[in-house]
């Protein structure tokens, strides 16, 4: 399902800037040559590091394993060779810096931008990728279209517009300009002399600026992917010729259930590189998430982590343009480790590592001993990779999307397989299918809160210190080999130490800051310190403390942990559950008030009736009984079959109390969708 929209042709001056002058191109060549030499040096360092590791076959942790992992880590850390490319590129070298044959890079790649379940196919959906605002909508043929969220006429957001009835074009709500869902070309100019269909409209639509930037997009495994390259004259052809998005094979079919609502999506208040670092860091989980999902800081294993040699068995491919693989080695020989795959530039995948012969023997001995003690079957279902080897194995999938400077988006899921058959677990699938999607997401928030605030503060501090990991990070053990490998990948294949932003589309195509801004940045030590100094394009160069990070530095804990802003408002399941929860709270409050009011009326009527009975002792009073007394008498008579008025009052009070409890529960659940600050003191810690 590959959409093939043509990328909008750039204006002449933008094209000239991209091409650059001949002297500028010649000046860029030495940098590229130096980069290749530096990359070879880094690859050699990685080769030396990985040479100290064992084969790709997982093993249990022994003294030799620990020593080998430590030696490999020291070798990787000891090399300080880095590419010699500038962190502040000039316009002519910018394409080569971030996307080239040597660097698959950031722009020539498939990026996940949203889970399909969270997109409304009938309206435009606002999205964001690497600082560029986008809009997604679905054509009549079922293909998703992703375009720039800016009308080229007067820059109105197209996400506030609408899709035409025939679903062939998106229409701007400001002036009614329409743009094709295949080419991005202008299809409608209502303000032209003579209106729609006139010669004036035809001339207006023929302008090279009458184009909405349209990105190649495709749906895979329930996720919408985008190819954001702003430089290619035919990005659609490039995307079609490229490898498909990095999707685990199991997720491409219907084999692994549950499929409906399996993706958890949330924006995170820290950058893409910090999120990837976090999920590559297996050692942090028992500490940061203690008390949640079975993690316990008091029972944490000390992991040895190593780089796994490449597919061809040679150490030289441990860190390649496509990514790398880590292996965790457990202290207990009967416990299963994990293989952690980084598929550049956006996917991290966990899978349980197979047990070798020694581990299987240790597992069998432990199971036999446990069975003697308990006289029960000791097979244990594990909750995640790294737990005792059992009957169920969990695979974890984490996609990361850099939405804007200082922010990223997680699109993640998991599936469970039977350890013996390697088939989907039917029991686990039934359980997870029965669990409401919104409840799974609420439970996921609790897990995310364990390190969300910590990471946002750490990312801000990292930016304040100049984004230099070698000087900012102190990493004395091999547990940090994944972080070192990621930073080396970014330096070698990612164009530097930072995640770039897409050029602003102020002229229908991206234009990076010109030479004057680059020179100014070099004079300031490679950083521009304010948005005004970043030029008219309105985006920050790599290496800058982005405004979003500055805002987060002063943000409250509740704002950084906001579930509504980061998840609920964009999640179809949770948004619907929140609306129903609010409605239930509203109607239960009304029911409680009505039941309480009815109880008061019945009690008053009973009192009135009792007074009338006492007054009836005199014939004169009985004769003059008024309407109120007669009504009270009738009401008391009507309640006789329900235990009398006091029985009815008791029943109404119970109904009011029950309705109030529902209302209180709804309020509590409403908070679970909006914000529940994480209380670390309540978790089990050392």
FENSULDA-V451966 format. One record per residue. RES is the residue in one small letter. PHI is phi in whole degrees, -180 to 180 (NA if undefined). OMEGA is omega in radians with two decimals (* if undefined). Layout:
res=[RES & RES]
phi=[PHI & PHI]
omega=[OMEGA & OMEGA]
This chain:
res=[x & x & x & x & x & x & x & x & x & x & x & x & x & x & x & x & x & x & x & x & x & x & x & x & x & x & x & x & x & x & x & x & x & x & x & x & x & x & x & x & x & x & x & x & x & x & x & x & x & x & x & x & x & x & x & x & x & x & x & x & x & x & x & x & x & x & x & x & x & x & x & x & x & x & x & x & x & x & x & x & x & x & x & x & x & x & x & x & x & x & x & x & x & x & x & x & x & x & x & x & x & x & x & x & x & x & x & x & x & x & x & x & x & x & x & x & x & x & x & x & x & x & x & x & x & x & x & x & x & x & x & x & x & x & x & x & x & x & x & x & x & x & x & x & x & x & x & x & x & x & x & x & x & x & x & x & x & x & x & x & x & x & x & x & x & x & x & x & x & x & x & x & x & x & x & x & x & x & x & x & x & x & x & x & x & x & x & x & x & x & x & x & x & x & x & x & x & x & x & x & x & x & x & x & x & x & x & x & x & x & x & x & x & x & x & x & x & x & x & x & x & x & x & x & x & x & x & x & x & x & x & x & x & x & x & x & x & x & x & x & x & x & x & x & x & x & x & x & x & x & x & x & x & x & x & x & x & x & x & x & x & x & x & x & x & x & x & x & x & x & x & x & x & x & x & x & x & x & x & x & x & x & x & x & x & x & x & x & x & x & x & x & x & x & x & x & x & x & x & x & x & x & x & x & x & x & x & x & x & x & x & x & x & x & x & x & x & x & x & x & x & x & x & x & x & x & x & x & x & x & x & x & x & x & x & x & x & x & x & x & x & x & x & x & x & x & x & x & x & x & x & x & x & x & x & x & x & x & x & x & x & x & x & x & x & x & x & x & x & x & x & x & x & x & x & x & x & x & x & x & x & x & x & x & x & x & x & x & x & x & x & x & x & x & x & x & x & x & x & x & x & x & x & x & x & x & x & x & x & x & x & x & x & x & x & x & x & x & x & x & x & x & x & x & x & x & x & x & x & x & x & x & x & x & x & x & x & x & x & x & x & x & x & x & x & x & x & x & x & x & x & x & x & x & x & x & x & x & x & x & x & x & x & x & x & x & x & x & x & x & x & x & x & x & x & x & x & x & x & x & x & x & x & x & x & x & x & x & x & x & x & x & x & x & x & x & x & x & x & x & x & x & x & x & x & x & x & x & x & x & x & x & x & x & x & x & x & x & x & x & x & x & x & x & x & x & x & x & x & x & x & x & x & x & x & x & x & x & x & x & x & x & x & x & x & x & x & x & x & x & x & x & x & x & x & x & x & x & x & x & x & x & x & x & x & x & x & x & x & x & x & x & x & x & x & x & x & x & x & x & x & x & x & x & x & x & x & x & x & x & x & x & x & x & x & x & x & x & x & x & x & x & x & x & x & x & x & x & x & x & x & x & x & x & x & x & x & x & x & x & x & x & x & x & x & x & x & x & x & x & x & x & x & x & x & x & x & x & x & x & x & x & x & x & x & x & x & x & x & x & x & x & x & x & x & x & x & x & x & x & x & x & x & x & x & x & x & x & x & x & x & x & x & x & x & x & x & x & x & x & x & x & x & x & x & x]
phi=[NA & -109 & -79 & -127 & -74 & -81 & -72 & -63 & -65 & -80 & -61 & -60 & -69 & -67 & -63 & -64 & -64 & -67 & -69 & 74 & -75 & -61 & -61 & -65 & -66 & -67 & -67 & -77 & -62 & -58 & -62 & -67 & -64 & -62 & -64 & -64 & -63 & -65 & -64 & -64 & -66 & -65 & -62 & -65 & -65 & -64 & -64 & -64 & -67 & -73 & -63 & -81 & -85 & -84 & -69 & -68 & -68 & -62 & -132 & -85 & -77 & -120 & -60 & -64 & -60 & -61 & -66 & -65 & -63 & -65 & -65 & -63 & -66 & -61 & -65 & -67 & -74 & -71 & -80 & -110 & -67 & -135 & -58 & -98 & -71 & -73 & -81 & -124 & -74 & -81 & -61 & -68 & -98 & -65 & -63 & -66 & -67 & -107 & -151 & -156 & -63 & -78 & -117 & -54 & 67 & -96 & -89 & -92 & -160 & -88 & -115 & -77 & -119 & -170 & -80 & -58 & -60 & -96 & -103 & -92 & -69 & -93 & -137 & -69 & -117 & -78 & -135 & -152 & -146 & 48 & 88 & -98 & -81 & -126 & -133 & -120 & -152 & -114 & -77 & -64 & -82 & 91 & -80 & -82 & -115 & -123 & -135 & -65 & -89 & -152 & -72 & -65 & -72 & -136 & 66 & -67 & -70 & -70 & -68 & -92 & -89 & -150 & -93 & -61 & -60 & -85 & 56 & -107 & -148 & -105 & -119 & -74 & -77 & -80 & -128 & 83 & -68 & -115 & -137 & -67 & -81 & -105 & -103 & 83 & -69 & -70 & -118 & -156 & -131 & -62 & -82 & -66 & -59 & 94 & 79 & -64 & 93 & -82 & -66 & -63 & -66 & -62 & -65 & -64 & -70 & -81 & -64 & -68 & -90 & -86 & -137 & -97 & -54 & -121 & -102 & -59 & -143 & -155 & -103 & -139 & 54 & 83 & -123 & -92 & -110 & -131 & -106 & -93 & -53 & -93 & -100 & -67 & -76 & -143 & -64 & -63 & -67 & -62 & -66 & -66 & -82 & -78 & -64 & -64 & -56 & -73 & -124 & -54 & -56 & -62 & -89 & -81 & -114 & -101 & -73 & -96 & -103 & -83 & -94 & -68 & 67 & -79 & -90 & -101 & -128 & -157 & -76 & -124 & -81 & -156 & -75 & -57 & -66 & -70 & -67 & -62 & -56 & -62 & -79 & -81 & -95 & -69 & -73 & -77 & -59 & -63 & -81 & -69 & -111 & -58 & 90 & -127 & 57 & 87 & -77 & -145 & -62 & -78 & -124 & -75 & -84 & -90 & -96 & -99 & -124 & -138 & -77 & -95 & -56 & -71 & -62 & -85 & 86 & -97 & -69 & -66 & -104 & -58 & -115 & -121 & -60 & -82 & 129 & -164 & -129 & -111 & -133 & -95 & -113 & -86 & -66 & -81 & -65 & -92 & -105 & -88 & -88 & -130 & -105 & -116 & -104 & -102 & -98 & -62 & -107 & -137 & -123 & -123 & -127 & -102 & -141 & -63 & -77 & -66 & -88 & -84 & -61 & -64 & -67 & -64 & -65 & -64 & -66 & -63 & -66 & -66 & -66 & -64 & -65 & -66 & -68 & -65 & -76 & -103 & 57 & -134 & -69 & -91 & -60 & -115 & -85 & -88 & -90 & -164 & -60 & 104 & -77 & -54 & -58 & -142 & -89 & -119 & -122 & -105 & -108 & -116 & -130 & -124 & -96 & -126 & -123 & -76 & -79 & -164 & -55 & 87 & -136 & -137 & -129 & -93 & -126 & -133 & -160 & -152 & -145 & -118 & -123 & -80 & -63 & -83 & -100 & 60 & -107 & -57 & -77 & -67 & -63 & -66 & -66 & -62 & -64 & -70 & -70 & -70 & -74 & -58 & -59 & -63 & -70 & -60 & -70 & -60 & -65 & -65 & -59 & -62 & -68 & -62 & -64 & -59 & -130 & -62 & -66 & -60 & -66 & -63 & -69 & -64 & -65 & -64 & -65 & -62 & -66 & -64 & -88 & 95 & 54 & -122 & -67 & -65 & -88 & -88 & -94 & -114 & -129 & -85 & -125 & -71 & -63 & -99 & -63 & -65 & -67 & -62 & -63 & -64 & -63 & -68 & -62 & -64 & -70 & -83 & -117 & -104 & 86 & 151 & -100 & -130 & -84 & -75 & -112 & -68 & -60 & -65 & -99 & -72 & -127 & 89 & -153 & -71 & -133 & -72 & -54 & -78 & -64 & -64 & -68 & -64 & -65 & -63 & -63 & -63 & -66 & -93 & 83 & 88 & -144 & -101 & -97 & -143 & -63 & -64 & -77 & -79 & 93 & -72 & -72 & 77 & -130 & -88 & -72 & -55 & 94 & -103 & -71 & -68 & -54 & -63 & -72 & -65 & -66 & -63 & -61 & -103 & -75 & -77 & -59 & -64 & -66 & -69 & -99 & -61 & -76 & -67 & -67 & -90 & -141 & -58 & -66 & -109 & -103 & -61 & -67 & -73 & -64 & -67 & -64 & -65 & -62 & -68 & -64 & -65 & -65 & -63 & -64 & -66 & -73 & -69 & -65 & -65 & -64 & -63 & -66 & -68 & -65 & -66 & -64 & -65 & -62 & -64 & -65 & -64 & -63 & -66 & -65 & -64 & -65 & -64 & -65 & -63 & -65 & -67 & -65 & -65 & -71 & -73 & -61 & -104 & -61 & -65 & -66 & -65 & -70 & -99 & -57 & -89 & -63 & -62 & -66 & -67 & -66 & -64 & -63 & -65 & -67 & -63 & -64 & -67 & -91 & -61 & -74 & -107 & 92 & 84 & -61 & -69 & -65 & -66 & -59 & -61 & -63 & -66 & -65 & -65 & -62 & -63 & -64 & -64 & -64 & -68 & -64 & -61 & -62 & -64 & -63 & -65 & -64 & -66 & -67 & -58 & -63 & -65 & -87 & -103 & -170 & -126 & -54 & -77 & -102 & -66 & -66 & -84 & -88 & -78 & -130 & -62]
omega=[-3.05 & 3.05 & -3.10 & 3.08 & 3.13 & 3.09 & -3.10 & 3.06 & -3.09 & 3.01 & -3.05 & -3.10 & 3.09 & 3.12 & 3.13 & 3.11 & -3.13 & -3.11 & -3.10 & 3.11 & 3.12 & 3.09 & 3.14 & 3.13 & 3.13 & -3.14 & -3.11 & -3.04 & 3.13 & 3.11 & -3.14 & 3.11 & 3.11 & 3.13 & 3.14 & 3.12 & -3.14 & 3.14 & 3.11 & 3.11 & 3.13 & 3.11 & 3.11 & 3.10 & 3.11 & 3.12 & 3.13 & 3.14 & -3.07 & 3.14 & 3.14 & -3.13 & 3.10 & -3.12 & -3.09 & 3.14 & -3.09 & 3.08 & 3.06 & -3.08 & 2.99 & 3.10 & 3.13 & 3.11 & -3.12 & 3.14 & 3.14 & 3.13 & 3.14 & 3.14 & 3.12 & -3.13 & 3.13 & 3.13 & 3.14 & -3.12 & -3.02 & 3.14 & 3.14 & -3.14 & 3.13 & 3.07 & -3.06 & 3.11 & -3.14 & 3.09 & 3.11 & -2.99 & 2.94 & -3.06 & -3.05 & -3.10 & -3.00 & -3.14 & -3.13 & -3.07 & -3.02 & 3.11 & 3.09 & 3.11 & 3.14 & -3.14 & 3.06 & 2.86 & -2.95 & -3.03 & 3.11 & -3.09 & 3.06 & -3.13 & 3.06 & -3.11 & -3.14 & 2.96 & -3.07 & -3.12 & -3.10 & 3.12 & 3.08 & -3.05 & -3.07 & -3.09 & 3.03 & -3.13 & -3.13 & 3.09 & 3.12 & 3.12 & 3.10 & 3.05 & 3.14 & 3.11 & -3.07 & 3.06 & -3.13 & 3.06 & -3.04 & 3.12 & -3.13 & -3.14 & 3.09 & -3.13 & 3.07 & 3.13 & 3.07 & -3.08 & 3.10 & -3.12 & 3.11 & 3.09 & -3.12 & -3.14 & -3.10 & 3.01 & 3.07 & 3.13 & 3.12 & 3.12 & 3.05 & 3.11 & -3.11 & 3.10 & -3.13 & -3.08 & 3.12 & 3.10 & 3.11 & -3.10 & 3.04 & -3.02 & 3.10 & -3.10 & -3.07 & -3.13 & 3.09 & 3.08 & -3.13 & -3.10 & -3.05 & 3.13 & 3.12 & -3.08 & -3.04 & -3.13 & -3.14 & -3.10 & -3.02 & 3.08 & -3.06 & -3.06 & -3.13 & 3.12 & -3.09 & 3.06 & -3.11 & 3.14 & -3.09 & 3.10 & 3.11 & 3.10 & -3.14 & 3.12 & 3.14 & -3.11 & -3.12 & -3.13 & 3.11 & 3.12 & -3.12 & -3.08 & 3.05 & -3.12 & -3.08 & -3.05 & 3.00 & -3.11 & 3.08 & 3.13 & 3.10 & 3.03 & 3.10 & 3.13 & 3.09 & 3.13 & -3.11 & 3.06 & -2.89 & -3.01 & -3.13 & -3.02 & -3.04 & 3.08 & 3.10 & -3.10 & 3.14 & 3.11 & 3.10 & -3.12 & -3.14 & -3.12 & -3.10 & 3.06 & 3.13 & 3.11 & -3.13 & -3.12 & 3.07 & -3.04 & -3.11 & -3.07 & -3.12 & 3.14 & -3.12 & -3.01 & -3.04 & -3.10 & -0.01 & -3.13 & -3.08 & 3.07 & -3.05 & -3.07 & 3.02 & -3.04 & 3.13 & 2.99 & -3.06 & -3.08 & 3.01 & -2.96 & -3.11 & -3.11 & 3.10 & 3.10 & 3.12 & 3.06 & -3.06 & -3.10 & 3.02 & -3.08 & -3.09 & -3.04 & -3.04 & -2.95 & -3.11 & -3.13 & -3.04 & -3.06 & -3.13 & -3.13 & -3.13 & 3.05 & 3.07 & 3.12 & -3.12 & -3.12 & -3.12 & -3.11 & -3.07 & 3.04 & 2.97 & -3.04 & 2.88 & -3.08 & -3.13 & 3.00 & 3.13 & 3.08 & -3.07 & -3.06 & -3.12 & 3.08 & -3.14 & -3.10 & -3.04 & -3.11 & 3.14 & 3.06 & -3.11 & 3.12 & -3.11 & 3.14 & -3.13 & 3.13 & 3.06 & 3.05 & 3.07 & 3.14 & -3.05 & 3.07 & -3.11 & -3.11 & 3.12 & -3.11 & -3.05 & 3.06 & -3.10 & 2.90 & -3.10 & -3.07 & 2.97 & 3.08 & -3.04 & 0.02 & -2.88 & -3.00 & 2.95 & -3.07 & 3.05 & 2.97 & 3.12 & 3.10 & 3.09 & 3.12 & 3.09 & -3.04 & -3.13 & -3.14 & 3.13 & 3.11 & 3.14 & 3.13 & -3.13 & 3.13 & 3.12 & 3.13 & 3.13 & 3.14 & 3.14 & -3.13 & 3.10 & -3.09 & -3.04 & -3.08 & 3.14 & 3.07 & -3.03 & 3.13 & -3.05 & 3.09 & -3.08 & -3.08 & -3.07 & 3.08 & 3.13 & 3.09 & 3.12 & -3.13 & -3.08 & -3.04 & -3.11 & 3.14 & -3.09 & 3.03 & -3.10 & -3.12 & -3.14 & 2.95 & 3.07 & 3.12 & 3.07 & -3.03 & 3.13 & -3.14 & 3.12 & -3.10 & 3.05 & 3.12 & 3.04 & 2.96 & -2.98 & 3.10 & 3.09 & 3.00 & -3.01 & -3.13 & 3.05 & -3.06 & -3.08 & -3.05 & -3.05 & 3.09 & 3.10 & 3.11 & -3.12 & -3.13 & -3.14 & 3.13 & 3.12 & -3.13 & -3.10 & 3.08 & -3.13 & -3.13 & -3.14 & -3.12 & -3.09 & 3.13 & 3.08 & -3.14 & 3.10 & 3.09 & 3.09 & 3.10 & -3.12 & 3.10 & -3.11 & -3.06 & -3.08 & -3.13 & -3.08 & -3.11 & 3.14 & -3.09 & 3.14 & 3.11 & 3.13 & 3.14 & 3.10 & 3.12 & 3.12 & 3.10 & -3.14 & -3.13 & 3.03 & 3.12 & 3.10 & -2.98 & -3.11 & -3.13 & -3.09 & -3.07 & 2.94 & -3.02 & -3.01 & -3.05 & -3.12 & 3.07 & -3.12 & -3.09 & 3.11 & 3.13 & 3.11 & -3.14 & 3.12 & -3.13 & 3.08 & 3.09 & -3.12 & 3.13 & -3.05 & -3.02 & -3.07 & 3.05 & -3.14 & -3.06 & -3.06 & 3.04 & -3.12 & 3.01 & 3.08 & 3.10 & 3.08 & -3.10 & -3.07 & -3.13 & 3.12 & 3.08 & -3.02 & 3.06 & 3.09 & 3.10 & -3.07 & -3.04 & -3.11 & 3.10 & 3.14 & 3.12 & 3.11 & 3.13 & 3.13 & 3.12 & 3.14 & 3.12 & 3.07 & -3.12 & 2.99 & -2.92 & 3.13 & -3.13 & -3.13 & -3.12 & -3.08 & 3.11 & -3.04 & -3.12 & 3.00 & 3.06 & -3.05 & 3.02 & 3.06 & 3.14 & -3.09 & 2.99 & -3.04 & 3.14 & -3.12 & 3.11 & 3.08 & 3.10 & 3.13 & -3.13 & 3.14 & -3.08 & 3.11 & 3.09 & -3.13 & -3.14 & -3.13 & -3.13 & -3.07 & 3.12 & -3.08 & -3.08 & -3.03 & -3.07 & -2.90 & -3.06 & 3.14 & -3.13 & -3.08 & -3.09 & -3.10 & 3.11 & 3.10 & 3.12 & 3.11 & 3.12 & 3.13 & 3.11 & 3.12 & 3.10 & 3.12 & 3.10 & -3.14 & -3.10 & 3.10 & 3.07 & 3.10 & 3.14 & 3.11 & 3.14 & -3.13 & 3.14 & 3.12 & 3.11 & 3.12 & 3.11 & 3.11 & 3.14 & -3.14 & 3.12 & 3.12 & 3.12 & 3.11 & 3.11 & 3.13 & 3.14 & 3.12 & 3.11 & 3.14 & 3.12 & 3.11 & -3.13 & -3.11 & 3.10 & 3.08 & -3.12 & -3.11 & -3.14 & 3.14 & -3.11 & -3.08 & 3.13 & -3.08 & -3.11 & -3.11 & -3.14 & 3.14 & 3.11 & 3.11 & 3.12 & 3.13 & -3.13 & 3.10 & 3.10 & -3.13 & -3.11 & -3.09 & -3.12 & -3.13 & -3.14 & 3.13 & -3.07 & -3.12 & 3.04 & 3.11 & 3.10 & 3.13 & 3.13 & 3.14 & 3.10 & 3.07 & 3.10 & 3.13 & 3.13 & 3.11 & 3.13 & 3.12 & 3.07 & 3.08 & 3.13 & 3.12 & 3.09 & 3.12 & 3.11 & 3.13 & 3.12 & 3.09 & 3.09 & 3.13 & 3.09 & -3.03 & 3.14 & 2.98 & -3.11 & -3.09 & 3.14 & -3.09 & -3.10 & -3.11 & -3.12 & -3.11 & -3.13 & 3.12 & *]
